Amino acid sequence: MPARFLCSLALVAAVCTPLAAQAQQALVPAQSEISFTSRQMGVPVDGKFKSFSAQVAFDPAKPASSSIAFTVDTGSADIGREANAEMPKAVWFNVAQFPKATFQSSSIKRLGATQYEVAGKLSIKGVSSDVVVPVTLAQNGATTVATGAFPIKRLAFRIGEKEWADTSMVADEVQVKFKIALTGVGKL
């Protein structure tokens, strides 16, 4: 009888453990986007990546023990019909050799009620760099939306080489923006 009682107690404890602590969150692709704005001859040029994935294990109560990873298909860059044919080429994303860009968090800190700072490694075209990304979270029912923006220097990642390295034609700074919708995040 005591063994049966202990098994029942263990089962109740397992069922009562919060799901957020047991499982990773799921990306809602239809409500998510990763976009960017560059400047060509001083004129803003907006683009987006049509294909990306995320692996998120985020606990709002314990951000320091959480982790975030993104993988972006560089061949899915969309900035307009004419330019889309150029983006996969070696001087830009070199999709044949580097089909993916990645981000892996190294630390997550809470800055306010819904503001966080995510530090990690961004890797594009075989070059890795440390970045710090401000993130704001908002919850609506079962969906949590993370938004933010951060700048990168495209030449540091060898994006736009050779004749395209001229920053009077295409600015070095690119603003990356994101809106990531997730399910399974605990209450903020």
Helices and strands as residue ranges (DSSP letters): H 2-16, H 19-22, E 26-27, G 29-31, E 33-40, E 43-49, E 52-57, G 63-65, E 67-73, G 74-76, E 77-78, H 81-84, E 100-110, E 115-124, E 127-140, E 143-153, G 154-157, G 162-165, E 173-183
